[in-house]
Amino acid sequence: MFYVYVLLSEQYGRRYIGMSNDFEKRLIQHNAGYTKSTKAYRPWKIVYTESFDTLLEAVNREKYLKTGVGREFLDRILHL
């Protein structure tokens, strides 16, 4: 199973969209500072996830959520 997840910086209100086969472990890594692009905005919390059977489906969904239309979709459902 593959997951696309959306993190929200609890302190700065920034959003991060990622993909993993273990999003809970990945959240720990983000909050521990292992990821350069998210290190400065810790702590993070998971606000949205979607699961997929294949890596290709997850990659395509992650790419979509990073587009303008995908960000608008997230804004609507997350009320950001």
C-alpha positions in Angstrom: 0.0 0.0 0.0 1.2 3.5 -0.9 0.1 6.7 0.7 0.0 10.4 -0.4 -0.1 12.6 2.7 -0.4 16.2 3.5 1.4 17.7 6.5 0.7 21.0 8.1 3.3 22.9 10.0 1.8 23.5 13.5 3.8 26.7 14.0 4.0 28.3 10.5 0.9 27.0 8.8 2.9 25.7 5.8 1.7 22.7 3.9 3.8 19.8 2.6 2.6 17.1 0.2 4.5 13.8 0.1 4.3 10.1 -0.6 5.4 7.0 1.3 4.6 3.4 2.0 4.6 4.2 5.8 3.4 7.8 6.3 3.5 7.5 10.1 7.2 6.7 10.1 7.7 9.4 7.5 6.1 11.9 9.8 8.5 11.0 12.5 11.4 11.6 10.1 10.0 15.0 9.1 9.7 16.0 12.7 13.2 14.7 13.5 14.6 17.0 10.9 15.8 14.4 8.4 14.1 16.1 5.5 15.9 19.3 4.4 12.8 20.9 2.9 10.7 20.5 6.0 13.3 20.8 8.8 12.8 24.6 9.4 9.0 24.3 9.8 8.7 21.7 12.5 6.6 20.4 14.1 4.3 18.9 11.5 1.0 17.0 11.8 -0.8 14.9 9.2 -4.0 16.5 8.1 -4.9 14.4 5.1 -4.0 11.0 3.6 -5.1 8.9 0.6 -4.1 5.2 0.0 -3.3 3.5 -3.3 -2.5 0.0 -4.4 0.3 0.9 -6.8 3.2 3.2 -6.7 2.2 4.8 -10.0 -1.2 5.8 -8.7 0.4 7.4 -5.7 3.0 9.3 -7.7 0.3 10.6 -10.1 -1.9 11.7 -7.2 1.0 13.5 -5.5 1.9 15.3 -8.7 -1.8 16.4 -9.1 -2.0 17.7 -5.5 1.1 19.8 -6.1 -0.6 21.6 -9.0 -2.7 24.7 -8.7 -5.9 22.8 -9.1 -4.7 20.2 -6.6 -3.9 22.9 -4.0 -7.3 24.4 -4.5 -8.9 21.0 -3.9 -6.9 20.7 -0.6 -7.8 24.2 0.4 -11.5 23.3 0.0 -11.5 20.0 1.9 -9.1 21.2 4.6 -10.7 24.6 4.9 -7.3 26.4 4.7 
